[in-house]
Amino acid sequence: MAENKGLKSPIFSQVQALEATLEAMGTPTPEQSALLKVTMEGRKLEYPARYSQEKLFGLYRVKWHLDTALEILGML
C-alpha cells in the first residue's frame, strides 16, 4: 500500500455512503420474505411474476453483499 497505488482501503466517507445505501434499501416485508424463501428453495414463479421475483432476489443479494462488505471492512 505504498505511495497510494494499487488496492487500498476506502476512506471513512466512502464507508458511510455504503452504510447509507444499505439503510436506504430497508428490510423485506413479510410477503417479500416469503417470496425470498421460496426463491432460495429453488422454486420459480410463472412469467410475468417471475420478473418481479428475480428483481427482488437481485436486490436481496445486493443488500446481503453490501452487508458482508461492511462487516469485512470493519475487521480491517
N, C-alpha and C positions, 0 to 999 in steps of 0.2 A: 504494500500500500504506500510505496514511496512516491513522492512527487505528484500525488493526486492522480495517478494513472491507474488504469485497469479497474478491477472490481473494488467497490468501496461501499461503506455503509451510507444509507440515506441520512440526511440531516433531520433534525427534530421536526421542522415544519412539514417535511415530506411524510414522515410517520404520522403526524397529526392529520394530514389530508387523507391518508389511508383509513385512519380511525373514523374520520368524519364520513367517509364513503360507506364504511361498514355500518355505522349508526343510521345513516340515511336509508339504507336498504331495509331496515326494520326486521321484523320476525314474521314467519309464516302464520297465517290464520289457521284455525283448526281444520278447515276444508283443504287449505293448501298442504298442511302437514299430512293429511290423509292421502292426498294425491301423490305427494313425495314418497310416502311409504310404499304405495302401490308401484310407483315407478322404480324404486330401489329393489323391489321384489321381481322386477323384470317384466311386469305386465304393462302393456301399451293400450291406450285408448284407440278407438277408431278415428279416422280422419273425419271432420276437421278438428275435433277436440284434441287430437294428438299434437297439433302445433302449439297449443297452449300448454300442454303437458311438457313438451320438450323445452319451451321457453322458460317455464317455471323451474324445471330441473337445471337448466343452464344458469339461471340466476342463483339457485341454491348452491351450485358448485362454485360460482364466483365468490359468494359470501363465505363459503367454507374455506376456500383458498386464501382469501384476504385475512380471515381469522387466523389461519395457520401461519401465514407470513408474519403477521404481527406478533404471534407467540414466539416465533423463531427470532425475529428482530429484538424482542425483549430479552432474549437469552444472550445476545452478543454484547 
